[in-house]
Amino acid sequence: MGGHHDHQPSTYGRIFALGIALNLGFVVAEWVAGMMAGSLALLADAGHNLSDVLGLVLAWTAYALGRRKPCGIFTYGLGRTSILAALFNALLLIAAIGALGWEAVKRLAEPTPVATGTVMAVAGLGIAVNTATALLFLKGRKTDLNLRGAFLHMAMDALVSVGVVVAGFLVARTGWNWLDPAVSLAIGVLILAGTWGLLRDALRLILDGVPYGLEVSALRTFLEAQPGVREVHDLHVWALSTTENALSAHLVVEPTLVPDPFLARMTRELHDRFDIDHATLQLEHGDPEHPCTVKH
């Protein structure tokens, strides 16, 4: 993530708005159903689904901020907010899984009767709403870690709702109330596996790690192979946002190299070959009387 350049269409603003509206509507419907059925489980799940709305709002806010132009204080713009949103979404998911797991363990210890009809009906609606919202971000998740966070959040809830329907059906047929928390635990483990990747990727980008899909060794080899380049040092690659990457490097070049055409070609080729959106190349002649002090 962060290694595949893809300018997002402005329609993502409308997609976020639609996803938030759908999920807010579902939260209200689930709350009303919980009150009418006297189901604490449905009321608790409505609270959990409200956190999904928060996750979508975070992702949308980051998306909007990332589209702002650079200014005097934030000279690269606010694209990094998209990395923060992905990180917060991962943490929200892990917190939700923890709450789900804790509740499931308590119910395994003391299985309680489940109002299977009402729960299955509401969970069925949850499958439709969460699946529809997840599909809105299906394409974007491949190129943008922020959109991947939104997709995972919705896909997780769709999966949980599927588990609720299956567990409700099995409980209704067998009377085994322990099946409900057991299925919840199994789903939680599956979700945690997917969420861990999101958390790892977000932490890597927030700590200025090399974006996935890029290799420093390949970049170094490419730069060293250019005509007129004798040495490459102080090479750095990092993410400006979940869709944009930056590079800086010092190049020791031949005195006969003409800077402007060389830099124009390098900027273009680094973008086309490696998805580097912002390249800063410092050209040096390697004069021993004026050595570079940042050789590493």
MILUMGU-295085 format. One line per 3 residues: number of its first residue (from 1); their letters; for each residue x, y, z of C-alpha. Coordinates in steps of 0.05 Angstrom, whole numbers, padded with zeros to 5 digits. Each point is the difference from the previous one (the first is absolute). Layout:
<nodes>
NUM = a = X:Y:Z ~ ...
</nodes>
This chain:
<nodes>
1 = mgg = 00000:00000:00000 ~ 00024:00069:-00016 ~ 00040:-00032:-00057
4 = hhd = -00053:00001:-00053 ~ -00016:00069:-00025 ~ -00074:00011:-00014
7 = hqp = -00032:00068:00004 ~ -00068:-00014:00032 ~ -00061:00026:-00036
10 = sty = -00040:00055:00034 ~ -00059:-00049:00003 ~ 00031:-00030:00063
13 = gri = -00028:00059:00038 ~ -00070:-00021:-00020 ~ 00017:-00073:00013
16 = fal = 00020:00016:00072 ~ -00064:00041:00010 ~ -00043:-00058:-00026
19 = gia = 00036:-00051:00044 ~ -00008:00043:00062 ~ -00075:00011:-00015
22 = lnl = -00012:-00074:-00010 ~ 00035:-00019:00065 ~ -00033:00055:00040
25 = gfv = -00068:-00025:-00025 ~ 00018:-00071:00021 ~ 00022:00023:00070
28 = vae = -00068:00034:00010 ~ -00037:-00062:-00026 ~ 00040:-00046:00045
31 = wva = -00010:00044:00061 ~ -00076:00002:-00012 ~ -00002:-00076:-00010
34 = gmm = 00041:-00010:00063 ~ -00047:00044:00041 ~ -00062:-00035:-00027
37 = ags = 00028:-00070:00010 ~ 00032:00017:00067 ~ 00065:-00028:-00028
40 = lal = 00063:00025:00035 ~ 00042:-00034:-00054 ~ -00032:00041:-00055
43 = lad = 00008:00065:00039 ~ 00073:-00016:00013 ~ 00011:-00016:-00074
46 = agh = -00033:00066:-00019 ~ 00052:00035:00043 ~ 00055:-00040:-00035
49 = nls = -00027:00018:-00068 ~ 00002:00073:00021 ~ 00076:-00009:00003
52 = dvl = -00003:-00021:-00073 ~ -00030:00067:-00016 ~ 00057:00033:00038
55 = glv = 00050:-00041:-00041 ~ -00032:00023:-00065 ~ -00001:00073:00024
58 = law = 00074:-00005:00017 ~ 00016:-00029:-00068 ~ -00042:00053:-00036
61 = tay = 00031:00057:00039 ~ 00070:-00025:-00017 ~ -00020:-00008:-00073
64 = alg = -00026:00072:-00002 ~ 00061:00028:00036 ~ 00047:-00038:-00046
67 = rrk = -00029:00037:-00060 ~ 00018:00068:00028 ~ 00058:00037:-00033
70 = pcg = 00066:00009:00037 ~ 00007:00063:00041 ~ 00053:00039:00038
73 = ift = -00004:-00045:00061 ~ -00015:-00067:-00033 ~ 00045:00004:-00061
76 = ygl = -00017:-00071:-00023 ~ -00074:00010:00014 ~ -00041:-00042:00049
79 = grt = 00004:-00067:-00036 ~ 00029:-00033:00061 ~ -00067:00005:00035
82 = sil = -00021:-00059:-00044 ~ 00055:-00043:00033 ~ -00025:00023:00069
85 = aal = -00071:-00019:-00019 ~ 00022:-00069:-00022 ~ 00037:-00008:00066
88 = fna = -00060:00022:00041 ~ -00046:-00045:-00040 ~ 00046:-00059:00015
91 = lll = 00000:00017:00074 ~ -00076:00007:-00001 ~ -00007:-00068:-00032
94 = iaa = 00046:-00032:00051 ~ -00039:00033:00057 ~ -00066:-00025:-00030
97 = iga = 00029:-00071:-00006 ~ 00023:00004:00072 ~ -00070:00021:00024
100 = lgw = -00031:-00054:-00043 ~ 00047:-00053:00027 ~ -00011:00021:00072
103 = eav = -00075:-00003:-00007 ~ 00005:-00068:-00035 ~ 00044:-00029:00055
106 = krl = -00050:00023:00053 ~ -00058:-00030:-00038 ~ 00038:-00066:-00009
109 = aep = 00006:-00003:00075 ~ -00073:00015:00010 ~ -00040:-00012:-00064
112 = tpv = -00062:00042:-00004 ~ -00063:-00010:-00042 ~ 00001:00036:-00067
115 = atg = -00061:00033:-00033 ~ 00019:-00035:-00064 ~ -00055:00027:-00045
118 = tvm = 00011:00074:00014 ~ 00076:-00007:00003 ~ 00003:-00037:-00067
121 = ava = -00045:00051:-00034 ~ 00042:00059:00024 ~ 00065:-00037:-00017
124 = glg = -00027:-00013:-00070 ~ -00011:00075:-00009 ~ 00071:00010:00027
127 = iav = 00028:-00047:-00053 ~ -00033:00041:-00055 ~ 00021:00068:00027
130 = nta = 00072:-00018:00017 ~ 00011:-00040:-00064 ~ -00027:00058:-00042
133 = tal = 00045:00049:00037 ~ 00062:-00045:-00006 ~ -00012:-00008:-00075
136 = lfl = 00004:00076:-00007 ~ 00073:-00004:00021 ~ 00017:-00066:-00034
139 = kgr = 00041:00030:-00056 ~ 00033:00055:00040 ~ 00025:-00048:00054
142 = ktd = 00054:-00026:-00047 ~ 00035:00068:-00009 ~ -00016:00039:00063
145 = lnl = 00012:-00023:00072 ~ -00053:00049:00025 ~ -00053:-00030:-00045
148 = rga = 00024:-00070:00019 ~ -00014:00018:00073 ~ -00071:00022:-00017
151 = flh = -00010:-00063:-00042 ~ 00025:-00046:00056 ~ -00044:00033:00051
154 = mam = -00062:-00012:-00041 ~ 00020:-00069:-00023 ~ 00013:-00020:00073
157 = dal = -00070:00020:00020 ~ -00031:-00036:-00059 ~ 00038:-00063:00021
160 = vsv = -00023:00008:00072 ~ -00072:00007:-00024 ~ 00007:-00064:-00042
163 = gvv = 00025:-00035:00063 ~ -00059:00026:00040 ~ -00049:-00027:-00052
166 = vag = 00034:-00068:-00002 ~ 00005:-00004:00075 ~ -00072:00022:00008
169 = flv = -00024:-00053:-00048 ~ 00041:-00055:00035 ~ -00024:00022:00069
172 = art = -00072:00000:-00024 ~ 00008:-00071:-00027 ~ 00041:-00030:00057
175 = gwn = -00013:00044:00061 ~ 00076:00003:00012 ~ 00008:00072:00023
178 = wld = 00075:-00007:00005 ~ 00004:-00002:-00076 ~ -00013:00075:-00004
181 = pav = 00063:00022:00039 ~ 00041:-00057:-00030 ~ -00014:00024:-00071
184 = sla = 00015:00072:00022 ~ 00069:-00021:00026 ~ 00017:-00036:-00064
187 = igv = -00019:00060:-00042 ~ 00040:00046:00046 ~ 00063:-00042:-00012
190 = lil = -00010:00005:-00076 ~ -00010:00075:00003 ~ 00061:00010:00044
193 = agt = 00044:-00033:-00053 ~ -00023:00050:-00053 ~ 00003:00059:00047
196 = wgl = 00072:-00015:00020 ~ 00023:00012:-00071 ~ -00035:00068:-00001
199 = lrd = 00032:00019:00067 ~ 00069:-00023:-00023 ~ -00004:00039:-00066
202 = alr = -00025:00063:00035 ~ 00055:-00002:00052 ~ 00052:-00010:-00054
205 = lil = -00023:00062:-00038 ~ -00009:00044:00062 ~ 00072:-00017:00020
208 = dgv = 00026:00020:-00069 ~ 00014:-00072:-00020 ~ 00008:-00017:-00074
211 = pyg = -00070:-00008:-00029 ~ -00020:-00070:-00020 ~ 00013:-00014:-00073
214 = lev = 00065:00040:-00001 ~ 00071:-00027:00011 ~ 00057:00047:00018
217 = sal = 00049:-00048:-00033 ~ -00037:00004:-00066 ~ -00003:00076:00004
220 = rtf = 00075:00003:00016 ~ 00017:-00046:-00058 ~ -00043:00041:-00048
223 = lea = 00033:00066:00021 ~ 00071:-00028:-00002 ~ -00012:-00027:-00070
226 = qpg = -00014:00070:-00029 ~ 00052:00028:-00047 ~ 00044:00051:00036
229 = vre = -00016:-00025:00070 ~ 00060:-00025:00039 ~ -00029:-00011:00069
232 = vhd = -00066:00002:00038 ~ -00005:00015:00075 ~ -00049:00027:00052
235 = lhv = -00058:-00034:-00036 ~ -00067:00005:00036 ~ -00070:-00022:-00020
238 = wal = -00063:00013:00040 ~ -00075:00010:-00007 ~ -00032:00069:-00002
241 = stt = -00069:-00031:00004 ~ -00033:-00067:-00013 ~ 00006:00013:-00075
244 = ena = 00062:00044:-00009 ~ 00074:-00016:00009 ~ 00062:00044:00006
247 = lsa = 00074:-00012:-00013 ~ 00063:00039:00015 ~ 00071:-00019:-00019
250 = hlv = 00070:00028:-00010 ~ 00031:-00017:-00068 ~ 00074:00008:-00014
253 = vep = 00002:00015:-00075 ~ 00051:00015:-00054 ~ 00017:00074:-00008
256 = tlv = -00024:-00004:-00072 ~ -00071:-00020:00019 ~ -00052:00053:-00019
259 = pdp = -00047:00007:00061 ~ -00067:00023:-00027 ~ -00013:-00053:-00053
262 = fla = 00027:-00054:00047 ~ -00045:00021:00058 ~ -00061:00006:-00045
265 = rmt = 00011:-00070:-00027 ~ 00013:-00029:00070 ~ -00063:00031:00029
268 = rel = -00041:-00028:-00058 ~ 00030:-00070:00003 ~ -00003:-00005:00076
271 = hdr = -00074:00016:-00005 ~ -00015:-00048:-00057 ~ 00043:-00058:00024
274 = fdi = -00006:00005:00076 ~ -00061:00044:00015 ~ 00044:00053:00032
277 = dha = -00041:00064:00000 ~ 00051:00047:00032 ~ 00074:-00012:-00017
280 = tlq = 00055:00045:00027 ~ 00069:-00015:-00028 ~ 00062:00037:00023
283 = leh = 00056:-00001:-00051 ~ 00073:00001:00023 ~ 00067:-00005:-00035
286 = gdp = 00035:-00037:00057 ~ 00052:00055:00012 ~ 00045:-00027:00056
289 = ehp = 00011:00071:00025 ~ -00075:00007:00012 ~ -00024:-00069:00019
292 = ctv = -00073:-00016:00014 ~ -00011:-00007:00074 ~ -00061:-00046:-00003
295 = kh = 00030:-00060:-00036 ~ -00040:-00062:00021
</nodes>
